[in-house]
Amino acid sequence: MESAADTRHHDAELHDCGQRPGWWSNLQDALEGADLVFVDPDNGLSPPRLTPGQKKSIKSIFWSEVAALRQPGRILVVYHHQTRAPGGHQAEAEAIGKRLLEEGVESVLILRAKPWSPRLFIIVDADEVVRERAIRFAHHWKQAVSIVFESKVADTARDRSELEFKPLALSHSPPNDPDVRRAVRILSMVHELHKVGYQRLRIAGGMGPSGCHWRCSILPADMVCENGWEPKWGARGRAGEDGLAAEYSTGEGVNYFGWSDAASDNARQLASKFVVRFPDIAKAGRGLDFPYAGWLTSALGRAETGQLPVFFADYEIHLDPQTAPPPVNGHPHRRTLANRELEIERIPPPGSGEWESFALTFDGERWSLDELAHLDRERAERSLTQLRARLYFKQRKAKWNPEPLTDADQRELNDIIEKIRERVAKAGEALA
């Protein structure tokens, strides 16, 4: 933990709710690397019906903002002025603590001070040392300070598991149905390919027109629609035909992909043949996509119990969002990078065709579309975060806009990228 001499303050005032995105971006930049953050909004946590567009929202911190401030190794303290919530002050404190635990925090300790009107100090993700100090503080000043909520998520999870834990079913033998066995072998083949680095290969499974046979297309992510499974127009086809997709139907039996020499092959042997016989598909499917590879592992487990992945059929089906594949993100191995992780070598030069891949290293999903559009309209570039947010917004617009970039668009992109490179280079020089 830093000493008092290293304490930083973000004391810029927020007077207009429309300025919140830029103000919030500057706040996060100011807190970069901080291991203890104290948040002191006038009113505390936002009430249920408050929205960012309301004038009085400038006096509160939203739950999504609390989540955004959490980082590994960081302790967060949030001030909250108690309200007239139903059930009284104690019920309000307990509701806050329970919600934080449900949202995945490591621990919660809430102190209530009542010099005049009651206010809470909500301590989130504290280590044992800080928790013990806070508890001793409350005991020392017990006439004015009390502990109103204390819990660790590990304790809560253990108590719950002792009451509710039920072992999940494991498959101990191959499925009895021969069609299901062959479908599982195809999925296992793709799983083997994922294990060695072909995680950009995806499946599109469904039922044939008769409803009797399961069909599966195997194709690279670039040939899959945004929903994560639907092949793009023209993607399907045998090797040698137009498109990049290999297809199998359980109606073919053990003649996988029309091969006559694979009847007794296991998943690894099928995978070896797939790479050799579908080299274009394999090449396009090379790359890392851990969310999808994880999803396929779960889909394979369900398939071994007879629940094959079915995304299409001639009859009406309802896709369960809990078992649907993750959407295609358009980047071979998308990983978000914090500002401190950026290196000049990672940033493409202006005019490079790699700008979209770099834009997706920014965690833009925690921003609303309105916030991103506001930054872009205002040409906000007071911080590195704002510049990266604008570049992310440009990538999203370019992805969904069928029109090519104009010269003016390209000049603006080049200007943003150049400014990002300049800021990262200056930061590197300061650390050298």
SEDREN-760295 format. One record per atom (N, C-alpha, C): residue in three letters; x, y, z negated. Coordinates in steps of 0.1 Angstrom, whole numbers, plus 5000, padded with zeros to 4 digits. Each point is the difference from the previous one (the first is absolute). Layout:
// SEDREN-760295
ALAXYZ;...
***
This chain:
// SEDREN-760295
MET500849885000;MET499250125000;MET500950125000;GLU499650115008;GLU500850125001;GLU500050084987;SER501050084998;SER500050084988;SER499250125002;ALA499750084989;ALA499250125001;ALA500550105010;ALA501450005001;ALA500650105009;ALA499749975015;ASP499649875003;ASP499749965013;ASP498550015003;THR499350064991;THR498550015002;THR499750095012;ARG499149965008;ARG499550085012;ARG498650044998;HIS499650115006;HIS498650044999;HIS499550035014;HIS498749965002;HIS499350055012;HIS498950094995;ASP500350135000;ASP499150104994;ASP499350085011;ALA500049965012;ALA499350075010;ALA498549994998;GLU499250115000;GLU498649994997;GLU499249975012;LEU498949934998;LEU499149975010;LEU498750084999;HIS499850095009;HIS498850094999;HIS498949975010;ASP500349925010;ASP499149975011;ASP500049855002;CYS498849934999;CYS500049865002;CYS500549965014;GLY499950095010;GLY500449975013;GLY501649995001;GLN500750054991;GLN501450004999;GLN500549874993;ARG499149924995;ARG500549894992;ARG500949905007;PRO499849965012;PRO500949915007;PRO501450055000;GLY500350125004;GLY501350055000;GLY500650024986;TRP499250054991;TRP500450014986;TRP500449864994;TRP499249905003;TRP500249874995;TRP501349945006;SER500250035012;SER501249955007;SER501350064993;ASN499950134998;ASN501250064993;ASN500249954986;LEU498949974993;LEU500149944987;LEU500749875000;GLN499749915009;GLN500649875001;GLN501550025004;ASP500350095008;ASP501450025003;ASP500850054988;ALA499450094992;ALA500650054988;ALA500249894990;LEU499249905000;LEU500149894990;LEU500849885005;GLU500650015011;GLU500849895006;GLU501149964990;GLY500049874996;GLY501049954991;GLY499750024986;ALA498950074996;ALA499750024986;ALA499549874993;ASP500549974988;ASP499649874994;ASP498950034989;LEU499750124997;LEU498950034991;LEU499350135005;VAL498749995003;VAL499350115005;VAL498850034991;PHE499950134997;PHE498850044992;PHE499250095008;VAL498749965002;VAL499050075008;VAL499150084991;ASP499850135002;ASP499250084991;ASP499050085008;PRO499049935006;PRO498950075006;PRO499150074990;ASP499450115004;ASP499150074990;ASP499049914994;ASN499349935008;ASN498949914995;ASN500349864998;GLY501149955007;GLY500449864999;GLY499549925012;LEU499649884997;LEU499649915011;LEU498750055006;SER499849985013;SER498850045007;SER498849934996;PRO498950074998;PRO498749934996;PRO499549925013;PRO499049914998;PRO499649925011;PRO499550075013;ARG499350114999;ARG499450065012;ARG500950115006;LEU501250034994;LEU500850115005;LEU500749955013;THR500150095010;THR500749975012;THR501150105003;PRO501049975008;PRO501150095002;PRO499650135007;GLY498850005006;GLY499650125007;GLY499350104991;GLN499749964988;GLN499350094991;GLN500950104993;LYS499650124998;LYS500950114995;LYS500649964986;LYS499249944991;LYS500549974987;LYS500949885000;SER500249935011;SER500949895001;SER501450034997;ILE500450135001;ILE501450044997;ILE500349994985;LYS499049974992;LYS500349994986;LYS500149864995;SER500049905010;SER500049864996;SER501049935009;ILE500449884995;ILE500849915008;ILE499149885003;PHE500149955013;PHE499149895004;PHE500749874997;TRP499249904999;TRP500549864997;TRP501049965010;SER499750035013;SER500949965011;SER501450074998;GLU500050124995;GLU501350074998;GLU500849944988;VAL499349964990;VAL500649934989;VAL500749875006;ALA499349935008;ALA500649885006;ALA501250035009;ALA499950115007;ALA501250045009;ALA501250044992;LEU499850054987;LEU501150044992;LEU500849884994;ARG499349894999;ARG500649884994;ARG501249955009;GLN501149974994;GLN501149945006;GLN500749904991;PRO500749905005;PRO500749914991;PRO501050074992;GLY500049984987;GLY500950064991;GLY499650144995;ARG498850055005;ARG499650134996;ARG498949994989;ILE500150084990;ILE498950024990;ILE499250125003;LEU498749994999;LEU499150115004;LEU499250034987;VAL499950134997;VAL499150054990;VAL499150105006;VAL498749984998;VAL498950085006;VAL499250064989;TYR499850145001;TYR499250074990;TYR498549995005;HIS499149984991;HIS498650005003;HIS499250064989;HIS499250105003;HIS499150074991;HIS498749924999;GLN499749954988;GLN498849914999;GLN498750085004;THR499149925005;THR498750055005;THR498949954992;ARG498850035004;ARG498849954994;ARG499549885007;ALA500949915003;ALA499749875007;ALA499149924991;PRO499149925006;PRO499149924992;PRO500749904991;GLY499549994988;GLY500749914991;GLY500950064990;GLY500450135003;GLY500950074991;GLY501449995004;HIS500950074992;HIS501450015003;HIS500749875000;GLN499849914991;GLN500749884999;GLN499649915012;ALA498850005004;ALA499649925012;ALA500650065012;GLU500250135001;GLU500650065012;GLU501549955001;ALA500750014988;ALA501449965000;ALA500149855004;GLU499149914995;GLU500149865003;GLU499749985015;ALA499150075005;ALA499749995015;ALA501250035008;ILE500750114996;ILE501250045008;ILE501149904999;GLY500249944988;GLY501049904998;GLY499749885008;LYS498849955000;LYS499649885007;LYS500150025015;ARG499650115005;ARG500150035014;ARG501550005005;LEU500950064992;LEU501449995004;LEU500549865000;LEU499649924991;LEU500549865000;LEU499449935012;GLU498850025003;GLU499449945012;GLU500750045013;GLU500650125000;GLU500750055012;GLU501449955000;GLY500549924990;GLY501249945001;GLY501250064993;VAL499750104991;VAL501150054992;VAL500649904990;GLU501350024997;GLU500649904991;GLU499550014985;SER499850124996;SER499650024986;SER499350144999;VAL499250014990;VAL499350134997;VAL500050024985;LEU500350124996;LEU499950054986;LEU499450145000;ILE498950014994;ILE499350135000;ILE500050064986;LEU500550124998;LEU499950074988;LEU499050125001;ARG499350024989;ARG499050115000;ARG500550104989;ALA500150125005;ALA500450114991;ALA498850094998;LYS499750054988;LYS498950084998;LYS500350124991;PRO500850105005;PRO500350124993;PRO498750095000;TRP499350005011;TRP498850075002;TRP499049915007;SER500050005013;SER499149905007;SER500949885004;PRO499449885000;PRO500849885003;PRO500649995014;ARG501249965001;ARG500749985012;ARG500849875000;LEU500149945011;LEU500849875001;LEU501350025006;PHE501049924996;PHE501349995007;PHE500149855004;ILE499949985012;ILE499949865006;ILE501449965005;ILE500649904993;ILE501449965003;ILE499949875008;VAL500550015012;VAL499949885010;VAL501449955003;ASP500149865000;ASP501249935004;ASP501250034991;ALA499750034987;ALA501150034991;ALA500749874996;ASP501450014998;ASP500749884995;ASP499849994985;GLU500649904994;GLU499849984985;GLU500550114992;VAL501150065004;VAL500650114992;VAL499150125000;VAL499550045011;VAL499150125001;VAL498749974993;ARG499549885001;ARG498749964994;ARG500250014984;GLU501149954995;GLU500250004986;GLU500250144995;ARG500750085007;ARG500150144996;ARG498650074999;ALA499249985011;ALA498750065000;ALA499149954988;ILE500149884997;ILE499349944989;ILE500450064987;ARG501450014998;ARG500550064988;ARG499650154998;PHE499950075012;PHE499650145000;PHE498650014995;ALA499149915005;ALA498650004996;ALA499849984985;HIS500849904995;HIS499949974986;HIS500550114991;HIS501150075005;HIS500550114992;HIS499050124999;TRP499350025011;TRP499150125001;TRP498549945000;LYS499849904992;LYS498749935000;LYS498850094997;GLN500250124993;GLN498950094998;GLN499550075012;ALA500950015010;ALA499650075013;ALA500049915012;VAL500849894999;VAL500249915012;VAL499649864997;SER499349935009;SER499649864998;SER500249925012;ILE500249874999;ILE500149915011;ILE498549955003;VAL499650035012;VAL498649965003;VAL499949895011;PHE501149975006;PHE500049885009;PHE501549955001;GLU500249874999;GLU501349945002;GLU499949875006;SER500749985011;SER499949875006;SER501249985010;LYS500449875001;LYS500949975011;LYS499449915010;VAL500250025012;VAL499349925010;VAL500449854999;ALA501349974996;ALA500449864998;ALA499249934989;ASP499850074989;ASP499249944990;ASP498549985004;THR499550105007;THR498649995005;THR499949885010;ALA500949995009;ALA500049905010;ALA500149864994;ARG500949994989;ARG500249874994;ARG498749964992;ASP499450094993;ASP498849974993;ASP498949965010;ARG499950075011;ARG498949965010;ARG500349875006;SER501349975003;SER500349875007;SER499749884990;GLU500250024987;GLU499849894991;GLU498549965000;LEU499150105003;LEU498649975000;LEU499549965014;GLU500650065010;GLU499449985014;GLU500849925009;PHE501249974997;PHE500949935010;PHE499449875005;LYS499949985013;LYS499649875005;LYS501049975012;PRO500749894999;PRO501049975011;PRO499350005014;LEU500850055010;LEU499550005013;LEU500249865006;ALA499149965009;ALA500149875006;ALA501250005010;LEU500849894999;LEU501149985009;LEU499749885010;SER500550015012;SER499749895009;SER501249894998;HIS499649884998;HIS500949894997;HIS500249915012;SER499150015010;SER500149915012;SER499550085012;PRO500349955012;PRO499550075012;PRO498549995001;PRO499450095007;PRO498550005001;PRO499649875007;ASN498849954997;ASN499549885006;ASN499650025014;ASP499450125003;ASP499550035014;ASP501250025009;PRO500149925011;PRO501150015009;PRO500150145007;ASP498950065003;ASP500050145005;ASP500650104991;VAL499649994987;VAL500650094990;VAL501549974998;ARG500449875000;ARG501449974999;ARG500850065011;ARG499550005012;ARG500850065011;ARG500050155000;ALA498950064995;ALA499950144999;ALA501150054989;VAL500049924989;VAL501050034989;VAL501449995006;ARG500249905008;ARG501449995006;ARG500450125008;ILE499050055008;ILE500350135007;ILE500350114991;LEU499250024990;LEU500350114990;LEU501349984993;SER500349874997;SER501349974993;SER501150035010;MET499949985013;MET501050035009;MET500350155000;VAL498950085000;VAL500250155000;VAL500750044986;HIS499649934990;HIS500650034987;HIS501549975000;GLU500449895007;GLU501449975001;GLU500850115008;LEU499350055011;LEU500650115008;LEU500150124991;HIS499050034992;HIS500150124991;HIS501249994991;LYS500349884995;LYS501149984990;LYS501350035006;VAL500249995013;VAL501350035006;VAL500150135006;GLY498950084999;GLY500150145005;GLY499150045012;TYR499049915003;TYR499150035011;TYR498650054994;GLN500150094990;GLN498850044993;GLN499150095008;ARG500450045011;ARG499250085009;ARG499049925008;LEU500149874999;LEU499049915007;LEU498849994991;ARG498850025007;ARG498749994993;ARG499149905007;ILE499049974992;ILE499049905006;ILE498750065001;ALA499249955010;ALA498650045001;ALA499249875001;GLY499449964989;GLY499349874999;GLY498550025001;GLY499349915007;GLY498650015001;GLY499449875005;MET498750005002;MET499349885005;MET499750015015;GLY500149895007;GLY499750005015;GLY498550015002;PRO499650025013;PRO498650025003;PRO499149894994;SER500549875000;SER499249894995;SER499850004985;GLY500950084993;GLY500049994986;GLY500649884994;CYS500649915008;CYS500549884996;CYS501650014998;HIS500650085007;HIS501550015000;HIS500550134996;TRP501149994991;TRP500650124996;TRP501150055010;ARG500050125003;ARG501050065010;ARG500950094992;CYS501250015006;CYS501050094993;CYS500950065011;SER500150135001;SER501050075008;SER501250044991;ILE501249985005;ILE501250054992;ILE500750105009;LEU500150124995;LEU500550115008;LEU500750104991;PRO500950085006;PRO500750114992;PRO499150114995;ALA500450064990;ALA499150114994;ALA499750115010;ASP501050035009;ASP499750115009;ASP498949975010;MET499649875001;MET498949965008;MET498749984992;VAL500050054988;VAL498849984991;VAL499450144997;CYS498750005000;CYS499350134997;CYS500250044985;GLU499650124997;GLU500350064987;GLU499449924988;ASN498949925003;ASN499349924990;ASN500949894994;GLY501149975007;GLY500949904995;GLY499949865006;TRP499049975009;TRP499949875005;TRP499550005015;GLU499350095004;GLU499350005013;GLU501150025011;PRO500149915010;PRO501050025011;PRO499550125009;LYS501050085004;LYS499750115009;LYS499649945014;TRP499350085008;TRP499649955013;TRP501249955008;GLY499949895006;GLY501049955008;GLY501149934993;ALA499949984987;ALA501149944992;ALA500049855001;ARG498849945002;ARG500049855000;ARG500549945013;GLY500649894999;GLY500549935012;GLY501049894997;ARG500149915009;ARG501049894998;ARG501450065003;ALA501049934997;ALA501450045004;ALA500050015015;GLY500650105005;GLY500150025015;GLY498950085005;GLU498950024992;GLU498950095005;GLU500250144994;ASP499150095004;ASP500150134995;ASP499750004985;GLY500750094992;GLY499750014986;GLY501049934992;LEU499850024987;LEU500949944990;LEU499249944989;ALA499549885003;ALA499249924990;ALA500149865004;ALA500249914989;ALA499949865002;ALA498749954993;GLU499349915007;GLU498749964995;GLU499949854997;TYR499349974990;TYR499749864997;TYR498649984995;SER499449895004;SER498749964995;SER500049864995;THR499349984989;THR500049864994;THR499449905010;GLY499350065011;GLY499549915010;GLY501149935008;GLU501350064999;GLU501149945007;GLU500749894992;GLY499549984988;GLY500549894991;GLY501550034997;VAL500849905002;VAL501550024996;VAL500850055012;ASN499350045011;ASN500750065011;ASN500250154998;TYR500750034989;TYR500250144996;TYR500550095012;PHE499250115003;PHE500350095011;PHE500249935013;GLY499349885001;GLY500149935013;GLY501349915001;TRP500849994989;TRP501249925001;TRP499649864998;SER500749915007;SER499849864999;SER501049934992;ASP501050074994;ASP501149944993;ASP500050044985;ALA498850054995;ALA500050054986;ALA499049944991;ALA499549885004;ALA498949934992;ALA500549974986;SER501249964998;SER500549974987;SER500850104993;ASP500150125006;ASP500950114994;ASP499450054987;ASN500950034991;ASN499650084988;ASN500150155003;ALA499650084990;ALA500050155002;ALA501350055005;ARG501149964994;ARG501350055003;ARG500449965014;GLN499749885005;GLN500349965013;GLN499250085010;LEU498750024997;LEU499250085009;LEU500550155001;ALA500550054989;ALA500550145000;ALA501350005009;SER500849904999;SER501250005008;SER499750005015;LYS499049925004;LYS499550005014;LYS499450135004;PHE499250064991;PHE499350125003;PHE501050115004;VAL501150024993;VAL501050105003;VAL500649985013;VAL500249875004;VAL500749975013;VAL499050015011;ARG498849964998;ARG499050005011;ARG499250135002;PHE500050084989;PHE499350135001;PHE501050114996;PRO501150015008;PRO501150094996;PRO499550154999;ASP499250045009;ASP499550145000;ASP499250034988;ILE499149914996;ILE499250024989;ILE500950004987;ALA500949914999;ALA500949994989;ALA500850134999;LYS500550055011;LYS500950124999;LYS499150124995;ALA498850015006;ALA499150114996;ALA499549984985;GLY500149884995;GLY499549984986;GLY501150004990;ARG501250035004;ARG501150014990;ARG499950134992;GLY500249994987;GLY499950124992;GLY499349964987;LEU500150094990;LEU499549984987;LEU498650074998;ASP499149924994;ASP498750064997;ASP499549924987;PHE500650044989;PHE499749924988;PHE498549994996;PRO499350125001;PRO498549994997;PRO499349895008;TYR500349995013;TYR499349915008;TYR500549854997;ALA501349994998;ALA500649874997;ALA499449944987;GLY499850094990;GLY499349964988;GLY498649965002;TRP499350085009;TRP498649975003;TRP499949865006;LEU500949975010;LEU500049875006;LEU500249884991;THR500950034990;THR500249894990;THR498749974992;SER499250114997;SER498749974993;SER499049945010;ALA500050045012;ALA499149945010;ALA500449855002;LEU501249975000;LEU500449865001;LEU499549924988;GLY500150054988;GLY499549944988;GLY498649975001;ARG499250105005;ARG498549985002;ARG499749895010;ALA500850015011;ALA499849905011;ALA500249864995;GLU501049984991;GLU500249864995;GLU498849944992;THR499150094996;THR498849964993;THR498850005010;GLY500350025013;GLY498949995010;GLY499550145004;GLN500550114995;GLN499550135003;GLN500950065011;LEU499849975012;LEU500850055011;LEU499750155002;PRO501050085004;PRO499750145003;PRO499150025013;VAL498950054999;VAL499150025011;VAL499650155001;PHE500550065011;PHE499750155002;PHE499050025011;PHE499849905008;PHE499050025011;PHE499349875003;ALA498850015005;ALA499149885004;ALA498950055009;ASP499349915006;ASP498850045008;ASP498850034991;TYR500149974988;TYR498950034990;TYR500550114990;GLU499150064993;GLU500350114991;GLU500849944988;ILE501250074998;ILE500849974988;ILE500250134992;HIS500349984988;HIS500350124991;HIS501449984994;LEU500950095004;LEU501449994996;LEU500150054985;ASP500649924992;ASP500150054986;ASP501350094999;PRO499850124995;PRO501150094999;PRO501149954992;GLN499749914990;GLN501049954991;GLN500949905006;THR499649945011;THR500849905007;THR500450045014;ALA499750135004;ALA500350055013;ALA501550035001;PRO500749995011;PRO501450035001;PRO500250154999;PRO501250044996;PRO500350144999;PRO500150065014;PRO499750135001;PRO500050065014;PRO501450015005;VAL500050025013;VAL501350025007;VAL500550144997;ASN501250014995;ASN500550144997;ASN500950055011;GLY500249935011;GLY500750055011;GLY501550024999;HIS500649954989;HIS501450014998;HIS500649874996;PRO501149955006;PRO500649874999;PRO500249964985;HIS500550094992;HIS500149964986;HIS499850134991;ARG498850045000;ARG499750134994;ARG500349994985;ARG500850094995;ARG500350024986;ARG500150144997;THR499250054990;THR500050144997;THR501450034993;LEU500450125002;LEU501350054994;LEU499750134993;ALA500550004987;ALA499950124993;ALA501050105005;ASN499850134997;ASN500950105005;ASN501549974996;ARG500249954988;ARG501349984995;ARG500749885008;GLU499249925006;GLU500649895008;GLU500450035014;LEU499650125005;LEU500350045013;LEU501550025002;GLU500549955011;GLU501350035005;GLU499950055014;ILE501050085004;ILE499950075013;ILE500049895011;GLU500749894997;GLU500149895010;GLU498649945003;ARG499150014990;ARG498749945002;ARG499050095008;ILE500450125002;ILE499150095006;ILE500350025015;PRO499149975009;PRO500350015014;PRO500250145004;PRO500950035010;PRO500250135005;PRO498750065007;PRO499950135001;PRO498950065007;PRO499949945015;GLY498849975004;GLY499949955014;GLY500049855001;SER500449934989;SER500149865000;SER498649935000;GLY499949895006;GLY498849925001;GLY499749934987;GLU500950014990;GLU499949934987;GLU499350084990;TRP499550125004;TRP499550094989;TRP498749944994;GLU499249925007;GLU498849954994;GLU500449904989;SER501049915002;SER500449914990;SER500550074988;PHE500750105002;PHE500550084988;PHE498950074993;ALA499050055007;ALA498950074994;ALA499249914990;LEU500049875004;LEU499249904992;LEU500849964987;THR501250054998;THR500749974988;THR499550094988;PHE499250105004;PHE499450084990;PHE498749944995;ASP499850014987;ASP498849944993;ASP498850095002;GLY499550015012;GLY498950105003;GLY498649954996;GLU499949874996;GLU498749954997;GLU499550054986;ARG500950064992;ARG499550064988;ARG499550145002;TRP500150055012;TRP499450145004;TRP498749985007;SER499150094998;SER498849995008;SER500250065013;LEU499149975010;LEU500250065013;LEU499850155000;ASP499250054991;ASP499850144999;ASP501250074995;GLU500749944990;GLU501250064995;GLU501150005011;LEU500249895007;LEU501050005011;LEU499750105011;ALA498750015004;ALA499650105010;ALA500350144995;HIS499750034987;HIS500250134995;HIS501550045000;LEU500949904997;LEU501450035000;LEU500550035015;ASP499449925009;ASP500450025014;ASP499550135005;ARG498850044997;ARG499550135005;ARG500850124994;GLU500449984987;GLU500750114994;GLU501550005003;ARG500449895008;ARG501449985003;ARG500850004987;ALA499549934990;ALA500750004987;ALA501349935001;GLU501150064996;GLU501349945001;GLU500950064989;ARG499450024988;ARG500850054989;ARG500849894993;SER499649885003;SER500749894993;SER500249885010;LEU500949924997;LEU500349885008;LEU498749915001;THR499349994989;THR498849925000;THR499050065009;GLN499850135001;GLN499050065009;GLN500449975015;LEU501350015003;LEU500549985013;LEU499749855004;ARG500349914991;ARG499749865003;ARG498549975002;ALA499250074991;ALA498549985001;ALA499550055014;ARG500650115005;ARG499650055013;ARG500449915011;LEU501249944999;LEU500449905010;LEU499149885000;TYR499649954988;TYR499149894999;TYR498750035006;PHE499550124998;PHE498750045006;PHE500150005015;LYS501150055005;LYS500250005015;LYS500049865005;GLN500649914993;GLN500049865005;GLN498649945000;ARG499250034990;ARG498749955000;ARG499150065011;LYS500250125003;LYS499350075011;LYS500449945013;ALA501349985002;ALA500549955013;ALA499549855002;LYS499949934989;LYS499549865001;LYS498649995006;TRP499150094995;TRP498649995004;TRP499650095011;ASN500950085005;ASN499850095011;ASN500449945013;PRO499249975009;PRO500449935013;PRO500850095009;GLU500050144997;GLU500750095009;GLU501550004996;PRO500950005009;PRO501550014997;PRO500350134993;LEU501150014993;LEU500550124994;LEU500350105010;THR499650134997;THR500450115009;THR501450054996;ASP500550085009;ASP501450064997;ASP499950084987;ALA498950074997;ALA499950074988;ALA500049914988;ASP499349885001;ASP500049904989;ASP501449954998;GLN500749975010;GLN501349954999;GLN501050104993;ARG499850125004;ARG500950114994;ARG499750014985;GLU498749994996;GLU499750014986;GLU500549884993;LEU499949885005;LEU500649884994;LEU501550014998;ASN500750055011;ASN501450014999;ASN500450104989;ASP499250114998;ASP500350104990;ASP499849944986;ILE499049924998;ILE499849934987;ILE501149914997;ILE500449915010;ILE501049904997;ILE501350074997;GLU500350115008;GLU501350074998;GLU500050064985;LYS498950054996;LYS500050064986;LYS500149894990;ILE499549885002;ILE500149894991;ILE501549964999;ARG500649995012;ARG501449965000;ARG500950104993;GLU499750135002;GLU500850114993;GLU499949984985;ARG498849984995;ARG499849994985;ARG500649884995;VAL500049895007;VAL500649874995;VAL501550025000;ALA500550065011;ALA501550025001;ALA500550094988;LYS499250114997;LYS500450094989;LYS500049934987;ALA499049914998;ALA499949934987;ALA501249904999;GLY500449945012;GLY501249915000;GLY501250074996;GLU500250135006;GLU501250074997;GLU500050044985;ALA498950034994;ALA500050044986;ALA500449884991;LEU499749885004;LEU500349884992;LEU501449955003;ALA500650055011;ALA501449955004;ALA501150054990;
***
